[in-house]
Amino acid sequence: MDIADKAAQCEAALLNDALARQAAKQHGGQSYSYCEDCGAPIPPARQQAAPGCTRCILCQTYAEKGWP
């Protein structure tokens, strides 16, 4: 496997992830598996500790402190 194959695999994984997030939004249900600000996955421990959270810890901290 050369570098082009690895890049294609990485691109396919990112595309599938983005499509899954978009599909979740289109079906009327908001996905809490991904941060609404940066798109990073929200860890299961955070989802359990703060049910209904929509941001990862870093983005939530920024939002609470009023940082950009």
N, C-alpha and C positions, 0 to 999 in steps of 0.2 A: 504494500500500500504506500503510495507516494503522497507528497504534500497536497496535491490537488484532490486526491481521494479523501484525505482527512478534512480538508476545507469543505468539501461537498457534504460530508457527513455532519459536520458542525452546522453548516447552513441549513441542512434538512431538519436537524433537531431544533434549531431556533425557530424555523418556520412552523413546525408542528406545534411547538409551545405557543407561539403567537396565535395560530389558528384556533387552538383549544381555548385560549382566553377570550378570543373574539366570539367564538360560538357560545360560550357561557353567558356573555353579555347579551347576545342577540336573543337568547331564549328567555329573556325577562328576569333571570336570576342573576344576582350579582355574585361573582366568584370571590370568595374570601381567601382563596388559596394563593393569590398574588397581590402584592402591594399596588394600590391604586395610583400611587405617585411614581414609583420607580420600576414597577413590574417584576420585582424580585419575588421569589416564592416566600410565603409567610410560613415559618416553621410550625409544625403541629403543636409544639409546646406553647407557642404564643397564641395559637388559635384556641387552645384549651384554657389558657390563663385569662384571655380577653375575648370571650365569644363575640362574634360579630365585628371583630376588628377588620379594618380595611387597609391598614398600613403596616409595613414592617416596623420594627422597633426604632430604627434610625430615622425613618421618615416621620414617624409619630412624634419622636423627640423634636425634630425640626419644626413640625407643625405646632407643637405646644409652646415652643420658645419663639415662634414667629420668624424663624430663619427661612431664607429662600429655598 
